[in-house]
Amino acid sequence: MSKVVSAKYAVSLVKDNMTLGIGGFVGSGVPEELLIGLKERYEKEQSPKDLTLFHCAAVGDGKSRGANHLGAEGLSKKLICAHIGLEPELNKLVVENKIAAYMIPQGVTAHLLRAISGKKPGVLTHVGLKTYADPRLEGCKANQAAIDSGEEVVSLIDIDGKDYLLYKSFPIDICFIKGSIGDTQGNISLEKEAVFSDQLEMANATRNSGGIVIAQVEQLVEAGTLKAADVKVHGFMVDYVVVGKKENNLQVWVSEDYRPELSGEHKIPLDEIEPMKLNHRKVCGRRGALELKKNCLINLGIGIPDAVAAVAAEEGLSNDITLSIESGALGGVPVGGIGIGATVNPESIYKQPDIFDVYDGGGIDITFLGAAEIDAQGNVNVSKFGGKVVGPGGFINISQNSKKVCFTGTFTARGLKTEMKDGKLIIANEGNEVKFKNEIEQVTFSAEYASETGQEVLYITERAVFKLTEKGIMLTEIAPGIDIEKDILPYMEFKPLIADEIKLMDERIFIDKPMGLSF
């Protein structure tokens, strides 16, 4: 019997108080047709109500797509995820305490699906210790509504004298996932997807919870016509298949057309990618690229850190390093903006839970991550600031387990304008927002934990480089043309340690031509 149904029927299966799992990574692999259908049903019927929403990574475009469709008041009562920085409609509900929100590290959310599938009590891990996820700090509670609920999603466990965190499992009643091609018996192929996020794990966790699995696809074929190697979610796990409209089945939201170089079907010459313009974003990327080593595995965060990949490609270093994204893509050059997660010319595409196995065990040699706030001890906040709840994404898994961490971004925020002239940096207009603060709003990276584990940590900006020491952060480099007393100390709320010998950043960073980097 065919499992193909309409989106309208599929969303009618969502009932009050259910836990709904949502697949996808930012703008890739998002079951947009189903999310739109659920929104339209709620607007018309005011049903279902009081859902618990669960997704691993962010699912949104910063505007109206993805999980933003579920931002109507009353539709949900609880949110469990890793990141909502691209979900302003849900973010508003969280900030206003209209839903209880729990922000869990992304690698943990991905591994929770496996724990749920196996009827295990949860995910036992070191990830999150001494950060806000630790119950000795905030226990993943993102707002007052979560605190008032009295619910604990993580607990501190002692095993042989060592601290661990146990993130608790919960059943998933129904889930929406997206594939490329489905057959009439529910077998799902991901062959055109840029990201293999968590379709299999989400489906299995839901099925083993006794729930309903609904898969949205772009194309329908007859049963038995898909190649066995292409079937990534078998039909026995899938209850219903919905064929979505073309506009709701985009491979990646940065393009309306299918791009075979993102799915690994084809490769394009990398010289077709235009070099970045020389600005403070590229300056940060260039300084970061100086930390690269041959044959290293690198993770890149969202925003300015992805400039490191662009610089590496421009300098011809890409073939001697392996870039990775927490979505699971390995090799190639990451796509920026809401295309983050997808990669041009990937060498391999892992599933999201699999790449976090690599990360959590210390497989990353070096990572480049952003930072919203940094304090004198070297703690970093990226998850809650300026009245917004963002969540950590994969930041905690990555920053706690990488052998070397480079926090990469501008020295100040909002309004910073710079110029490069004769190999020097000129601050044309200072940013209005200080990032180096006496107190940060939330601890997403623990300097204490980093010191205990012996991590090498750098804080790279367009005008200065700092390193983590046992006594706090120390200024070690400044850009040519920058004065410490005039351009650095007045824009920090604390005075950092200052190295006995301050180095000048490489002059090539500030000249508008290739640097000539090699290994």
NUFIZA-101834 format. One record per residue: x, y, z of N, C-alpha, C, CB in turn. Coordinates in pm, whole numbers, plus 50000, padded with zeros to 5 digits. Glycine has a CB too. Layout:
<rs>
XYZXYZXYZXYZ ...
</rs>
This chain:
<rs>
500854988050000500005000050000500885012550000499045000150123 500535022349920501325034649910501255042550040500835043249793 502405048350075502485056650195502395071450163503785053850268 502095074850039502065088749997500765095450042502225089749843 500905106850109499745114450157499975129250129499495111950309 498955137250146499075151750129499705157950254497685158150101 500255169850238500805177050353499705180150453501505190050307 498515183050404497395186350492497065174450582496165190350410 497055162450525496775150650608497905148250706496555138250519 499135149550659500295146750744500295155450869501585148950665 500055168350852500105177350969498895175551059500205191850923 497835169351007496675166751092496975156151197495475162351008 498085149051179498455138451273499155143951397499355128451204 499515156651394500145163051510499055166851611500985175651467 499145161651730498115163951833498665172451947497595150451888 497755177952026498135185952142499145178552231496895189752225 500105186152285501065181152383502065171052328500335174952497 502095169052198503085160052139504475166452140502685156251996 505505158052134506865162652108507135160751960507925154852196 507435171851892507665171851748509145173451719506845183051679 509755163851649511135164751605511195170651465511805151051608 512115180051444512245186951315513665184951263511905202151328 513795179451143515095177451083515575189951010515065165750989 516865189850974517425200650895518595207550961516365210750865 519365214750881520515222350929520475235950862521875214850901 520105246250936519945259950887518995259950767521335266150847 519495260450644518625260550527518765248250440518885272550445 519375237850492519545225250417518735214150482521035221250409 518075206050399517345194650451516165198350538518245186050528 515555209850511514445214650595513105210250536514495230050609 512235203850614510915199550565509935211350560510355188350656 510245220850474509525233650470508045231950441510145242550366 507685222750350506275220550315505465216550438506145209650206 506025208050520505325203250639505225214150745506025191050697 506285222050760506265232850859505255243550820507665239050874 505185246650690504175256250642502775250650667504375259250490 502605237850639501295231550658500845231950802501335217350610 501785229750895501425230051037501075244151080502575224551123 501805253851029501495267851060500085271351012502545277250996 499775267750889498455271050832497335264150909498405267050683 497585251850951496565244751030496315251951162496985230151056 497405256251229497235262951357496505276251341498595265251423 496825283651236496165296451212494675294651188496805303651093 494305283551126492905281051092492125274651207492825272250969 492775265251278492065257251376492465259951521492275242851347 493565267651540494145269351673494475255851735493185277151765 494955246951650495345233451691496445228751597494115223651689 497415221151649497585216051785498145226651878498485203751784 498075223952007498575233252109499605226452199497415238752194 500405234852263501315230552368502285219452325500525225952487 502835221152206503835211552157505175213752226503995212752005 505955203152234507375204352267508135202952135507835193352373 508905213052099509645213051974511085208852000509595226951907 511595200051916512985195551929513655195651793513055181451992 514785202151784515635200851665517085201751708515305211651558 517975195951630519385195151669520105208251641520085183751597 520175212151515520835224551476519775235451457521675222651345 520235247551424519285258051389518545254051261520005271651370 517265257351252516465254751133515745267651098515455242751155 516385276051017515775288850985516685297550900515415296151111 516135308750855516875318050768517035331850830516165319350635 516695332950959516765345951025515565354650998518005353050983 514605349450923513415357250885512145349250913513465361350735 511695341750812510375335750826510325320850794509415342850738 511405315250743511355301250702511785291650814512235299150580 511625278750786512035268650882511195268651008513475270650919 511845267351123511145266651251510405279551283512105263451362 510715290451211509985302951232508485301451205510565313851142 508125291651123506705289251097505955285051223506535278550988 506685280651323506055275451444506135285351560506695262251485 506275298151526506435308451628505145314551678507285319051575 504005308851644502725314151693502555310851841501535308451611 502095320651917501885318652060500805308152084501495331852128 501095298652171500145288052204500415275052131498765292552173 501085275752018501395263651942502355254552019501985267251805 503335260552084504305252652159504405257652303505685253052091 504845248852391505045252552531506505250752574504125244152620 507275243052493508655240152531509495238552406508745227452620 510755242752416511705241752305512995235652358511965255752241 513465225352289514755219152321515565218952192514585204652380 516695225752191517505226352069518885231652104516825235251961 519705233451999521065238552020521225253051980522035230151944 520345258051892520565271551839519255277151784521655271451729 518955289751820517775296351764518125310251713516635297251868 519395312251680519825325251631519225328851497521295325651621 518745318851422518115321151292516615318951298518745312051186 516065319051420514635316651441514025328051523514415303051512 513935340051466513455351551543512035349851597513515363751459 511195342551526509815340851574509785332551702508945334151465 510595322051709510685314251833511485321851939511335300651806 512505328951894513335336651987512505346452067514435344151912 511555352852000510675362452066509875355752178509725368951963 509375343852152508615336552254509495332852372507985324052195 510755329452342511695325652448512015337752536512995319852388 512345348952473512715361052547511535365952632513165372052450 510335364452580509145368952652508615358352750508055372552554 509335347252763508975336552857507615330452829509005341752998 507265329752701506005323552663506165308752633505405330652544 507405304352620507715290052615508965287752699507915285052467 509095275952757510305272352831511335267452731510005261452939 512555272652741513585269252642514815263352709513965281552561 515325252852649516545246152695517515245452578516235231852753 518685251752593519695251952489520775241752522520305266152473 520825231052445521715219852468522785219552359520925206452472 524055216552391525085215952287524665207052170526395210752347 524985211552050524475205051929524935190551914524905212851808 526175187751949526615173851943525835165052037528095172951974 525415170752149524605163152245523205160952188524525170552381 522615171052125521275169152067521315158151961520755182352005 522385158151880522515147851777522655133951839523715150751685 523445133051943523645120052008522455115952094524895120452094 521645125752137520405122252208519485113952120519685134852256 519495116551991518645108651901519045093951906518745113851758 520335091351913520795077451926520395071552061522315076651907 520525079652166520155074752299518665071552306520515085152406 517855080252247516405078052245516095065352166515665090152183 516785063652052516575051751969516855039052047517465052251845 517935039352128518355027452201517745025952339519815027352213 516745034152370516095033852502517115035552615515335020652520 518105044052592519115046952692518685059052774520505049252626 519195060352896518735071352982519145085152932519265069453120 520155085752847520575098652795521975098052740520495109252903 522585109852726523955110952676524855114552793524055121652562 525785105852823526765108152930528045113252867527025095153013 528495125152905529615131452836530275142052924529135137752704 531485145552886532165156852950531765170052889533675155152941 531125169752773530805181952698529855190852777530185178352562 530275203052800529445212652873529915215453014528065207852877 530845207653065531345210153201531895224253214532425199853238 531525230953322531985244453358531505255253260533485244753364 530555251753171529855261653090528445263253146529815257452938 527645271753081526275273853129525455261053125525585284553045 525875250953046525135238353039525255230353168525625230052922 526305232753243526565225853369525495229853471528005229253423 524845220353538523805223853637524335232053754523175211253691 525655232653772526225241353874526175255953831527665237153906 525935258253703525735271853653524265273653618526645274753528 523875270153493522485272553452521735259953409522465282353339 522435249053389521765236553355520995237053226520855232753464 521505244453128520895245652994519615253852992520605231952941 519175259153104517925267053105518195280653041517385268753251 517425283652937517685295652858516835307552899517455292852713 515805305352979514955316553020514285313553154513875319552912 513575323453205512925322153337511835311553335512345335653382 511165310253220510105300153209510675286153230509415300953071 511875283653182512505270653203512875268853350513765269153115 513375279453411513725278753554512475276053637514395291953600 511395283353606510155281953683509495268253665509175292853642 509765261653553509135248753526509605237953624509425244353384 510815239753678511365229853769511925217553700510325225653865 511855217253568512355205653494513875206553478511675204753355 514545195253500515995194553482516285185553362516695189053612 517055190753266517355182953147518775177153152517195191453022 519575181553250520945176653261521305175653409521945186153187 522085165453442522505163653581524005160653586521705152353648 524605163753701526035161553723526235147553779526625172253818 527145139953718527395126053758528875124353790526945116153646 529165117353899530555114153935530825099553900530815116854087 531865097353821532295083653788533785082653817531985080053638 534115074453912535515072453952536225085553982536265065053842 535515094654047536105107254088536165117853980537455104754138 535595115153865535585125053756534155129653730536205119153626 534005142353695532695148153667532275145553523532705163253695 530995142253507530385140853375528995147153381530305125753330 528415149653264527045154553256526185144053187526985168053179 524995141953242524025132953181522855141353129523515122153285 522745142052997521625148952932520535138552908522075155852797 519345141052960518325130652969517555128552838517355134153080 517255116052810516445112252694514975115552717516605097252664 514235116252608512785118352613512195112552485512425133752629 510945108052487510345102352366509955113252265509105094152403 510015109752138509575118652029508315112551969510695120551919 507225120051968505935114751926505725115151775504835122451993 506315124851709506145126351564507315134651512504765133151528 507755131851388508865139651334508645142851187510175132151352 509255153951145509285158251006510735157750960508665172650987 511015150050855512345149950796512225152550646513075136350823 513355155450581513335158150437514385149750366513585173050410 513975143950253514895136950165514785142350024514615121950166 515545136549932515515140949793514445133349715516885138949726 514535120149719513635111449643513065100949738514365104749523 511775098549725511135088249804510365078949714510225094249909 510215066249756509365057449677508055055149750510065043949648 507155048049686505795046749739505735038449867504895040549635 506835031249898506875023450022507625030650134507515009949996 508055043050107508665050950213510175050850218508155046450341 510845044150125512295044550121512745058350076512865033650026 513755063850145514155077750124515625078550082513915085950251 515865085749972517215088549924517585103049955517335085749771 518865105349985519365118850013520335123449904520055119350150 520265117749787521305119549686521495133849638521005111049569 520495142249650520635156149606520865165949722519415160349529 520945160549842521085169349958522535173949976520595162150085 522695186150022524025191450052524465187350191524035206650039 523505183750276523785180150415523005167550450523395191850513 523695157650506523025146050564522965148750714523775132250530 521955155350759521955159950899521645148550995520955171250918 520375145851016520005135951118518745128451078519805142751255 518515127050946517275120650900517115106650955517235120250749 518175098650944518095084750991517885084151141519365077050952 518685091651216518585091251363517265096651412519735099051425 516765107351348515475112951387514345102951362515205126051310 514395096351247513365086551214513405074751311513535081551069 514595070051341514715058451429514305061751572516155053251427 514705073751620514325077851755512805078951767514985091351791 512175084251665510725085951667510025072551659510265094951553 510485064051568509855050951552509985042751680510485043351435 511185042951741511375034951862510715041151985512855033151889 510225053551969509405059752074507925056452054509605075052075 507635048851948506245045951916505565057151842505475042852040 506375066251782505835077951716505645076351566506725089551741 505315087551503504975087951360506085095151285503605094951336 506595089051177507665094851095507095099350961508815084551073 507265112250933506775118050807507955123850731505685129050833 508125119350607509245123850524508735132150406510065111850474 509275144150393508995152550276510065149850171508955167650315 509645148450046510595146149937510285155349820510565131449892 511265156349732511115164449611510495156549497512465170049567 510815143649493510395135249381509935121649432511535133649280 508915116049365508385102949401508675093049289506875103749431 509115080849326509365070349229508665057549274510885067949210 508585047949184507955035249218508805027349316507705027049091 508165019449398508875011049494509825001649421507885003149580 511004999749478511964990549421512874996449315511264979249363 512705009349282513525015449177514715023249231512675024449092 514765025949360515925032649418517065022649437515555039449553 518285027049412519445018549437519595016549588520735024849376 519975004549625520095001449768521075010849838520554986949787 522175014349771523175023049833522665037249852524435023349748 521625040949778521085054549789520015055749897520505058749655 519495044649945518445044950047519095047450184517605031550046 518895059350238519505063050367518515061650483520025077350361 517225061850452516195058850553515255048550491515405072050598 515245036550547514445025750489512965027750517514905012250542 512155022450429510715024350438510065018850564510075018050322 510695009050629510065003550750510015013950862510824991150799 510875024350853510895034950954509915046150922512285040750967 509475047050798508715058650752507235055250741509245063650615 506405063150807504955060650803504295067250683504315065750930 504735079650651504085087150543505125095050463503005096650599 504835096550333505685104450243504835115750185506295095450129 505385127850188504715139550131505615145350021504405150350241 505065147249903505815153449794505595168449801505365147749654 506665175849826506555190249844506665197949714507605195049939 506225210249718506365219149603507835222449580505545232149623 508175226249458509575229049424510165239749515509675233449279 509405250449538509925261549618510125257749764508995273449608 509525246649808509695242049946510645230249957508355238350005 511345227349847512275216049843513675220349799511755205249750 514035232749830515335237749786516465229949854515465252749816 517495227349775518675220449828519315228649938519695217649715 519525241549910520085251250004519385264449979521665252549989 519045271650081518245283850065518975295349997517785288350198 520285294049977520995304749907520815303849757522475304449942 520185293149708520005291449564518685284649536521155283449503 517975289349434516725282949394516975270949302515815293049323 518195269849252518545259049160519375248449232519305264449040 519265236249183520075225349235521525227649194519565211649182 522435226349291523855228249265524585215149290524445239649355 524945207949184525565194749200526915195149271525735188249066 527565206849271528865207849339528695208049491529605220449294 527465209549541527215209349685526865195349735526095219049720 526315187049648525955173449687527075163449661524695169049613 528155168349596529265159449563529095152549431529435149249669 528025155649357527805149249227528825154049124526375152249177 529165166849126530165172649037531125181049119529495181248925 532265184149061533185193749119533415205049019534535186949158 533525217249069533795228748984535185234049015532735239749004 535835240548919537145246548947537035257049056537755252648820 537885256149156537805265649268538185279649227538685261049383 538885281049113539215294749070538005302149018540295294348962 536855294949008535605301748972535015309249092534585291548919 535515306149211535055313149331535845326049343535225304249459 535155337249345535835350149351536545351949485534835361549329 537785357249482538495360049607537725370349691539935365049579 537865369349822537245379149910537885392849890537365374750058 537085403149909537645416749910538455418650037536515427449899 539485427050027540315429550144539585438950238541695435450103 539155433550349538475441350454538835434950588536905441650432 538265439950697538655434350826538235419750843538055442550938 537205415650771536815401550774537925392850714535485399450697 538445397250599539515389550535540805390250616539755394650392 541055401650679542235402950764542225392350875542315417050825 541075390750938540945380451042541175366450984539565381251109 540605364150865540785351250800542235348450764539935350450676 542935358850718544345357250682545205354250805544865369750612 544955361650913545745359051034545455344951086545445369551144 544205340851077543855327351118544555316951032542365325351111 544645319450901545255309950809546725307550841545115314850666 547375317050907548775315250945548935304251050549355328350997 547845300351115547905289751216547735275851156546835292051321 547395275151027547125262250964548395253850953546515264250826 548235240850966549325231350948548915221050844549695224551083 549895215650775549625205750671548965193350731550915201950598 547975188050657547275175650692546475176550821548265164350704 546095188750862545295189950984543805189750952545665202851058 543025185351050541565185951040541105198651108540885173351103 540355206751036539965220051082538445220751090540515231150988 537945227351193536525230751200536365245651188535885225551331 535335249851115535065264051096533695267551151535165267750946 533625278151230532365282951282531665292051182532575290351412 530515297351222529705305951137530215320351146528215305351177 530185327551034530555341651034531975343850987530375347551171 532695352751055534055356151017534975343951010534615366251114 534845333851098535735322351086535745315750949535365312151187 534615316150875534645309550744535505316950643533235308150690 535985329050680536935336150595538265328750588537155350450646 538565320750689539795312750688539775303050569539965304850822 538615297050543538495287750431538665294850298537135280750435 538085306850287538215314450162539675318150136537355327250168 540375322050241541795325550228542605313150192542325331850359 542325301950257543055289550228542885285650081542565278150319 541665287250027541435283949886542195293549796539935284349854 542135306349827542825316449747544335314249746542505330449800 544875309449857546315307449869546765293649822546725309450012 545805285449777546165272249725546505262149833547305273549633 545975263849953546275254850063545235243850081546405262550190 544115244950011542965236350038543265221550022541825240049948 544155217949929544435203849905545265197450015545145202249773 545875205450101546755200150204546155200750343548035207650204 544905204750353544185205050480542805199250459544105219550537 542135195650566540755190950556539875200150640540615176050604 539015207350570538055216150638536805208150671537705228450550 536235210750787535005203750824534005213450884535305192350923 532745210250864531645218050919530835208651009530745224250806 530275214051115529535205751210528305199151149529125214051327 527915203451029526835196650958527265182750912526385204950839 528585180750896529105167750851529905168250723527985158350834 529955179950656530705181050531532205181750558530255193350451 532975174450480534425174150493535055177850359534915160250540 536115186250365536785190550244536015201450172536985178850151 536615206650064535965217049987536005230550055534545213249961 535155239650006535105253350058533685256050109535515263749948 533525259050237532185261150294531435272750229532285263550443 530125271050217529235281750171528915290650290527925275950105 528895303650272528635312850382527155316150398529415325450364 526875325450490525505330150512524575318950553524965336850386 523325319450504522365308950539522615296250459520935313850516 523685296350379524125284050314525075276150401524775287150182 525375281350521526325274750610525885260350636526465282450743 526845251450633526545237150644526815230150514525095234950686 526575237250402526875231850270528295235550231525865237050164 528895227650143530275229750102530405227749951531215220050178 531145236549887531465235049746532555224449732531915248549684 532315214449650533255203549625533605195549751534525209049565 532615190849826532955182749945533645169949904531685179550027 534565165549988535235152749965534435141350025536645152950022 533685144550130532845134750196531745142150272533675125650292 530595135750287529525141650366529105131450472528305145750275 529455134350598529055125950709527675130150758530095126750824 527055121450835525865125550908526305133951028525015113150953 525415142651075525745151551185526165143851313524555160351216 525465133451356525925126351476527305120151458524925115451514 527635116051336528935109751311530075119651322528945103251173 529885131851270530975141651277531215145751422530645154051191 530185145751503530395149151645531095137851721529065152351711 531015125551673531855114951730533325118351710531515101251666 533645123151589535015127251558535435138851648535155131151408 534565148851656534885160951734535055157951883533785171351715 534075150851941534075148952086535285141252135532815141652129 535845132752049536995124852087538325131852067537005112252012 538285144652027539515152152010540105151451871540525147452106 539275148151772539775146451635540125159251562538775139151556 539655170851613539945183651546541315188551589538855194251579 542145192151491543455197851522543375212551557544405195851405 542515219751483542375234151507540975238651467543455242151430 540395247551545539085252851512539105268051514538025247551609 538295273951428538135288451422536675291451453538565294351282 536445298651563535095301251611534915316151638534805293151739 533675320751637533385334551669533315336851819532095338851603 533195349551858533065353152000532285366152009534475354552068 531215366052088530425378252109530945386252226528965374852131 531355379252332531895385652452533065377452505530805387152562 534095384252553535285377852610535625385152739536495378052509 535935377652846536325384252971537825382652997535525378653089 538295388753105539725389053133540305375153158540005397953253 539475365953208539945352253232540085344453102538995344953327 539395349152996539415342152869538145334452840540555332852866 537135335452929535835329352902535185336252783534915329953026 534395328852708533755334152588532255331452594534375328052460 531475341152547530025339752535529625341252389529295350152623 528885331552339528275332952206526795329452210529005323952105 526275325852327524965319552333523815328052385525065307552416 524125338852459523055347052515523605361052542522465340752646 523105370952467523635384452483522685394452416525085385552423 522765406752463521975417352401520485414952401522425419452263 519995408152504518555405452510518085394152422517815417652474 519015386852360518645375852271519195362752324519165378452130 518405352352309518865338752336519245332752201517765330152410 520485328652188520945323252061521175308152069522235330152017 521815303952178522185289852190523595287552137521195280952115 524205276452175525605274252140525845267752005526225265952242 524805261451944525075253151828526095242551867525585261751709 527065240051779528095230251810529305235951881528535223551685 529205248651920530345256051976530985248952096529895269852017 530175243852188530725237952310531455224852279529615235452414 530815216152200531495203752161532835206652095530605195552066 532825216352005534015219251926535085226152009533665227851805 534705236652082535695244552156536315236752271535055257152209 535575227452331536125219852443537035208352398535005214352528 536925204352272537605192152230538665194152123536615182552182 538745205952064539765208651964541135210352031539405221351882 542165205551966543515206852023543925221452033544535199051940 543515229551935543835243751933542575251451896545005246851834 542305262251969541095270251946541495284551911540165270052071 540965289551800541195303451761539845310551753541945304351623 539575319251850538375327551844538695339151749537945332751987 537895340251644538245348851532537115358551501538595340451408 537385371551514536365381451485536885395551508535125379151572 536055405351481536495419151495536665423051642535495428651427 537495432951666537815437351802536615444051869539015447151800 535905452251793534645458151840533535454451742534775473751855 532305457251778531175453551693530315465851662530315442551761 529465464351562528465474451525529085487751484527515476651640 529315489051355529775501851302531255502751273529415512451394 532025492151300533465492551274533735493951124534145479951330 534595503651088535045505250950536565506450951534385517850883 537195499050862538655499150856539135501250713539215486050912 540385505350703541045506650572542425500350582541135521650528 542905495250470544245489950462545045498450364544245474950418 546195503450410547005512250326548485510050356546615527050347 549245507150252550705505350265551065494950370551365518650299 550265484250375550565473450469550205476550612551985470150462 549385486850633548985490750769547445490850780549555504850805 546995489250903545565489650932545195503350987545165478451032 544145509150930543645522050976542215520251025543715532850862 541925524751146540545524351200539835537051154540535523151358 538975535751052538255547250998537085551151088537755544450856 536435541051147535325543751239535265532351339533965545151162 535325535751466535335525451570533945519551589535845531151702 533885506551621532615500151650532015505451779532785485151660 530695504951788529995510551904529885500752020528605514951863 530245488151998530005478052100531315471452141529015467352047 531605471752270532795465452324532565450452338533175471752462 533545442452298533435427952308534265422152422533855421452177 535305429452463536155425052574535605431352702537665428852552 534915423452786534115428752896534565423353032532655425452874 534265431253134534555426853271533745414453306534245437953371 532495414353266531625402953291530885399253164530625405953405 530815386453134530035381953019528705376253067530815371352936 527715376852982526365373153023526225358053045525365377752920 526975350152968526845335652980528175329252941525685330252891 528545318553011529815311752981529545300352882530485306153112 529935302552756529815292052655531135284652636529345297952522 532245291652663533575285552663534215288452797534465290852546 534655277952863535265279352995536785279552985534805268053088 537385290953020538845291953019539455282753124539285306553044 538755281153237539245272253342539355257953291538325272853465 538305253453221538315239853165539425238453062536945236453102 539625248852978540675248452875542055247352939540605260952787 542265254753046543565254153115543795240353175543635264953224 542745234553231542865221253292543215210553188541575217453363 542715212253065542945202152961544145205552874541715200752875 544805216952900546015220352827545805225252686546895208852823 544635231052656544375236352522545205248752492542895239552507 545555250252365546155262652316545005271252263547255260052205 544875283552314543755292052278544255305852236542765293252396 543805310252118544115323552068542835331352046544925322751936 542935344652057541815353652030542305363151920541335361652163 541855360851797542375367951680541395378651635542665358051565 541855391051628541045401951576541815408851463540675412151688 541165418751401541815425751289542985434451334540805434351215 543035438051462544095447151508544985441551618543475459751558 544595430151676545365424651787545115409751800545005431851918 546115402951856546005388651886546345386752034546955380051795 545505378852102545705375652242545865360452255544525380852331 546465355952363546515341652391546075339352535547935335852366 545545327252560545115323552695546305318852776544035312652690 546445324352895547455319752991546755315653119548525330753019 547485309953213546875305853340546365317753420547885298053424 546885329753390546475341753463545465350253386547685350053495 545035345553269544085353053188544595355253048543785366453253 543945364252972544365366252833545485376552825543165370552747 546395373952730547585382252716547675387552573548865374352753 547895400452559548115406652429549505402852379547955422152436 549575397152257550865392552204551235398852070550845377652189 550225403251992550495409051861549575420951835550335398551749 550055430551758549205441451710549465443451561549475454651789 548475449251493548605451751350549515463751324547215454151286 550225463951213550985475751175550065487851166551725473551041 550455498951224549635510951224548765512551347548785511151104 548735502451434547885502751554548715506551676547195489051576 548135515051760548765519351884547995513252001548825534951894 548705506652091548045499752203547235509452290549085492452290 547845520752325547185530252415546005537252349548195540652464 546075538952217545045546552146543955537652087545685554652037 544335525952033543405517951954542955505052021544015514651823 543555501352133543215488552196542685490252338544445479552197 543495495252428543095495852569541835504052596544205501552650 541585515452523540355523052551539085515452515540395536152475 539195504852436538025497552390537935483652453538045496352237 538525482452570538415470452652537975474852792539765462452657 537085467352855536635470752990537645466353095535285464253019 538645458953056539695454753148541035456253077539465439953197 542085457053155543415457553097543975443353091544355466953178 544305438652972544825424952960546285424153005544705419952816 546745412053026548175410053040548845413952908548505395153079 550015419452915550715423752793552075416752788550885439352788 552335410152676553585402752660554785412052669553585395152527 555885406752715557105414852725557535420052587558245406752789 557315411652486557655415652350556415414552261558815406852294 555875425852218554705425952131555165424751986553875438952153 554635414851916554985412851776554045420751686554945397951740 554525424251566553675430051463553065418851380554475440051373 551775419551353551145409951265551775410951126549615412451258 551815399851055552455399050923551915409950830552245385150861 552805417850775552395429050688551615424350566553615436850643 551885412150518551195406950399549685406050420551745393250363 549275404750545547845403650576547085416050527547635401850727 547745427450525547075440250500547345445850360547525450350603 547905437550272548195441650133547275434150039549685439050096 546675441249945545655435549857546255427449742544765446549801 546885416549776547365406849678547605393849755548685411849605 547665382449685547875369849756549105370349845548015358349656 549005363649961550095363950058551255354750020549575360250193 550985344849933552025335349897552265325050005553305342549869 551195320850073551325311050180551595297150125550075310850267 552345289250198552575275250163552945267850290553685273750055 552955254650280553365246450393554825242350377552465234150406 
</rs>
